[in-house]
């Protein structure tokens, strides 16, 4: 049996871009939490 790969992962950088583009330093965890809250808020409003 072969291993299946995620087709989105194969297309990143070619056809499709990343969902988020930000760089974290010492506050990496805070930025992940903030990104999650923003996405959750937008998803609830749409």
N, CA, C and O atoms as a Tinker XYZ file with bonds, in Angstrom:
   184  protein
     1  N      0.830000   -1.188000    0.000000    73     2
     2  CA     0.000000    0.000000    0.000000    64     1     3
     3  C      0.870000    1.246000    0.000000    63     2     4     5
     4  O      1.879000    1.320000    0.702000    81     3
     5  N      0.473000    2.194000   -0.777000    73     3     6
     6  CA     1.214000    3.447000   -0.845000    64     5     7
     7  C      0.722000    4.451000    0.176000    63     6     8     9
     8  O     -0.389000    4.342000    0.695000    81     7
     9  N      1.548000    5.408000    0.449000    73     7    10
    10  CA     1.182000    6.482000    1.373000    64     9    11
    11  C      0.496000    7.597000    0.599000    63    10    12    13
    12  O      0.948000    7.994000   -0.474000    81    11
    13  N     -0.587000    8.090000    1.149000    73    11    14
    14  CA    -1.316000    9.186000    0.509000    64    13    15
    15  C     -0.785000   10.515000    1.037000    63    14    16    17
    16  O     -0.493000   10.644000    2.226000    81    15
    17  N     -0.664000   11.484000    0.165000    73    15    18
    18  CA    -0.229000   12.814000    0.581000    64    17    19
    19  C     -1.389000   13.786000    0.423000    63    18    20    21
    20  O     -2.291000   13.573000   -0.387000    81    19
    21  N     -1.350000   14.838000    1.197000    73    19    22
    22  CA    -2.372000   15.866000    1.137000    64    21    23
    23  C     -2.146000   16.704000   -0.122000    63    22    24    25
    24  O     -1.063000   17.264000   -0.294000    81    23
    25  N     -3.150000   16.803000   -1.012000    73    23    26
    26  CA    -2.940000   17.558000   -2.254000    64    25    27
    27  C     -2.701000   19.048000   -2.028000    63    26    28    29
    28  O     -2.027000   19.690000   -2.834000    81    27
    29  N     -3.239000   19.606000   -0.953000    73    27    30
    30  CA    -3.000000   21.026000   -0.662000    64    29    31
    31  C     -1.528000   21.241000   -0.332000    63    30    32    33
    32  O     -0.941000   22.240000   -0.749000    81    31
    33  N     -0.929000   20.322000    0.408000    73    31    34
    34  CA     0.485000   20.425000    0.735000    64    33    35
    35  C      1.368000   20.381000   -0.499000    63    34    36    37
    36  O      2.424000   21.012000   -0.535000    81    35
    37  N      0.943000   19.644000   -1.502000    73    35    38
    38  CA     1.711000   19.581000   -2.751000    64    37    39
    39  C      1.626000   20.875000   -3.541000    63    38    40    41
    40  O      2.551000   21.209000   -4.281000    81    39
    41  N      0.531000   21.605000   -3.394000    73    39    42
    42  CA     0.310000   22.816000   -4.192000    64    41    43
    43  C      0.799000   24.094000   -3.523000    63    42    44    45
    44  O      0.826000   25.143000   -4.167000    81    43
    45  N      1.183000   24.039000   -2.262000    73    43    46
    46  CA     1.607000   25.254000   -1.570000    64    45    47
    47  C      2.796000   25.882000   -2.277000    63    46    48    49
    48  O      3.776000   25.207000   -2.590000    81    47
    49  N      2.701000   27.153000   -2.520000    73    47    50
    50  CA     3.774000   27.878000   -3.179000    64    49    51
    51  C      3.710000   27.841000   -4.690000    63    50    52    53
    52  O      4.390000   28.631000   -5.344000    81    51
    53  N      2.921000   26.955000   -5.269000    73    51    54
    54  CA     2.808000   26.871000   -6.726000    64    53    55
    55  C      1.465000   27.445000   -7.175000    63    54    56    57
    56  O      1.416000   28.463000   -7.865000    81    55
    57  N      0.383000   26.786000   -6.779000    73    55    58
    58  CA    -0.956000   27.223000   -7.168000    64    57    59
    59  C     -1.605000   28.024000   -6.050000    63    58    60    61
    60  O     -2.323000   28.994000   -6.297000    81    59
    61  N     -1.347000   27.614000   -4.843000    73    59    62
    62  CA    -2.032000   28.171000   -3.686000    64    61    63
    63  C     -1.009000   28.643000   -2.664000    63    62    64    65
    64  O      0.072000   28.066000   -2.547000    81    63
    65  N     -1.350000   29.694000   -1.923000    73    63    66
    66  CA    -0.452000   30.196000   -0.892000    64    65    67
    67  C     -0.832000   29.662000    0.483000    63    66    68    69
    68  O     -1.796000   28.909000    0.628000    81    67
    69  N     -0.081000   30.050000    1.461000    73    67    70
    70  CA    -0.359000   29.650000    2.831000    64    69    71
    71  C     -1.601000   30.372000    3.342000    63    70    72    73
    72  O     -1.953000   31.439000    2.837000    81    71
    73  N     -2.270000   29.788000    4.351000    73    71    74
    74  CA    -3.434000   30.427000    4.960000    64    73    75
    75  C     -3.024000   31.623000    5.807000    63    74    76    77
    76  O     -3.763000   32.603000    5.888000    81    75
    77  N     -1.863000   31.557000    6.436000    73    75    78
    78  CA    -1.368000   32.653000    7.277000    64    77    79
    79  C      0.062000   32.982000    6.883000    63    78    80    81
    80  O      0.842000   32.093000    6.542000    81    79
    81  N      0.396000   34.243000    6.931000    73    79    82
    82  CA     1.764000   34.692000    6.671000    64    81    83
    83  C      2.181000   35.633000    7.782000    63    82    84    85
    84  O      1.895000   36.829000    7.720000    81    83
    85  N      2.853000   35.112000    8.797000    73    83    86
    86  CA     3.384000   35.937000    9.867000    64    85    87
    87  C      4.579000   35.210000   10.464000    63    86    88    89
    88  O      4.713000   33.992000   10.350000    81    87
    89  N      5.435000   35.982000   11.098000    73    87    90
    90  CA     6.651000   35.440000   11.681000    64    89    91
    91  C      6.620000   35.684000   13.174000    63    90    92    93
    92  O      6.278000   36.780000   13.616000    81    91
    93  N      6.967000   34.690000   13.947000    73    91    94
    94  CA     6.934000   34.826000   15.391000    64    93    95
    95  C      8.327000   34.823000   15.981000    63    94    96    97
    96  O      9.227000   34.129000   15.510000    81    95
    97  N      8.473000   35.593000   16.992000    73    95    98
    98  CA     9.726000   35.613000   17.735000    64    97    99
    99  C      9.479000   34.961000   19.088000    63    98   100   101
   100  O      9.090000   33.795000   19.164000    81    99
   101  N      9.705000   35.708000   20.138000    73    99   102
   102  CA     9.490000   35.186000   21.484000    64   101   103
   103  C      8.011000   35.038000   21.815000    63   102   104   105
   104  O      7.648000   34.260000   22.697000    81   103
   105  N      7.155000   35.781000   21.114000    73   103   106
   106  CA     5.722000   35.727000   21.395000    64   105   107
   107  C      4.977000   34.852000   20.376000    63   106   108   109
   108  O      3.834000   35.144000   20.024000    81   107
   109  N      5.616000   33.797000   19.914000    73   107   110
   110  CA     5.038000   32.895000   18.912000    64   109   111
   111  C      3.719000   32.295000   19.385000    63   110   112   113
   112  O      2.752000   32.251000   18.624000    81   111
   113  N      3.670000   31.837000   20.621000    73   111   114
   114  CA     2.451000   31.242000   21.172000    64   113   115
   115  C      1.302000   32.230000   21.227000    63   114   116   117
   116  O      0.158000   31.871000   20.950000    81   115
   117  N      1.598000   33.472000   21.582000    73   115   118
   118  CA     0.564000   34.510000   21.628000    64   117   119
   119  C     -0.006000   34.777000   20.237000    63   118   120   121
   120  O     -1.209000   34.991000   20.085000    81   119
   121  N      0.855000   34.764000   19.231000    73   119   122
   122  CA     0.391000   35.010000   17.866000    64   121   123
   123  C     -0.469000   33.860000   17.354000    63   122   124   125
   124  O     -1.434000   34.090000   16.624000    81   123
   125  N     -0.139000   32.642000   17.721000    73   123   126
   126  CA    -0.968000   31.499000   17.333000    64   125   127
   127  C     -2.346000   31.623000   17.960000    63   126   128   129
   128  O     -3.355000   31.408000   17.289000    81   127
   129  N     -2.397000   31.970000   19.245000    73   127   130
   130  CA    -3.677000   32.130000   19.938000    64   129   131
   131  C     -4.488000   33.265000   19.321000    63   130   132   133
   132  O     -5.698000   33.130000   19.143000    81   131
   133  N     -3.843000   34.373000   18.996000    73   131   134
   134  CA    -4.536000   35.506000   18.386000    64   133   135
   135  C     -5.064000   35.134000   16.999000    63   134   136   137
   136  O     -6.189000   35.493000   16.650000    81   135
   137  N     -4.268000   34.425000   16.213000    73   135   138
   138  CA    -4.683000   33.986000   14.888000    64   137   139
   139  C     -5.909000   33.082000   14.984000    63   138   140   141
   140  O     -6.840000   33.207000   14.188000    81   139
   141  N     -5.910000   32.179000   15.952000    73   139   142
   142  CA    -7.044000   31.274000   16.153000    64   141   143
   143  C     -8.304000   32.046000   16.530000    63   142   144   145
   144  O     -9.383000   31.764000   16.008000    81   143
   145  N     -8.175000   33.014000   17.431000    73   143   146
   146  CA    -9.335000   33.807000   17.853000    64   145   147
   147  C     -9.912000   34.617000   16.693000    63   146   148   149
   148  O    -11.131000   34.710000   16.548000    81   147
   149  N     -9.053000   35.198000   15.874000    73   147   150
   150  CA    -9.515000   35.977000   14.723000    64   149   151
   151  C    -10.245000   35.079000   13.728000    63   150   152   153
   152  O    -11.311000   35.437000   13.229000    81   151
   153  N     -9.669000   33.910000   13.442000    73   151   154
   154  CA   -10.308000   32.982000   12.507000    64   153   155
   155  C    -11.654000   32.502000   13.039000    63   154   156   157
   156  O    -12.621000   32.393000   12.285000    81   155
   157  N    -11.715000   32.217000   14.331000    73   155   158
   158  CA   -12.959000   31.770000   14.962000    64   157   159
   159  C    -14.021000   32.867000   14.888000    63   158   160   161
   160  O    -15.184000   32.579000   14.608000    81   159
   161  N    -13.633000   34.120000   15.135000    73   159   162
   162  CA   -14.553000   35.255000   15.075000    64   161   163
   163  C    -15.096000   35.445000   13.655000    63   162   164   165
   164  O    -16.300000   35.617000   13.463000    81   163
   165  N    -14.208000   35.413000   12.676000    73   163   166
   166  CA   -14.629000   35.607000   11.282000    64   165   167
   167  C    -15.537000   34.468000   10.837000    63   166   168   169
   168  O    -16.541000   34.701000   10.165000    81   167
   169  N    -15.193000   33.241000   11.208000    73   167   170
   170  CA   -16.013000   32.089000   10.835000    64   169   171
   171  C    -17.409000   32.187000   11.451000    63   170   172   173
   172  O    -18.390000   31.801000   10.815000    81   171
   173  N    -17.509000   32.696000   12.672000    73   171   174
   174  CA   -18.808000   32.846000   13.331000    64   173   175
   175  C    -19.649000   33.935000   12.670000    63   174   176   177
   176  O    -20.876000   33.844000   12.658000    81   175
   177  N    -19.004000   34.960000   12.120000    73   175   178
   178  CA   -19.719000   36.071000   11.489000    64   177   179
   179  C    -20.160000   35.758000   10.064000    63   178   180   181
   180  O    -21.100000   36.375000    9.563000    81   179
   181  N    -19.508000   34.824000    9.413000    73   179   182
   182  CA   -19.858000   34.518000    8.018000    64   181   183
   183  C    -20.928000   33.501000    7.950000    63   182   184
   184  O    -21.350000   33.121000    6.857000    81   183
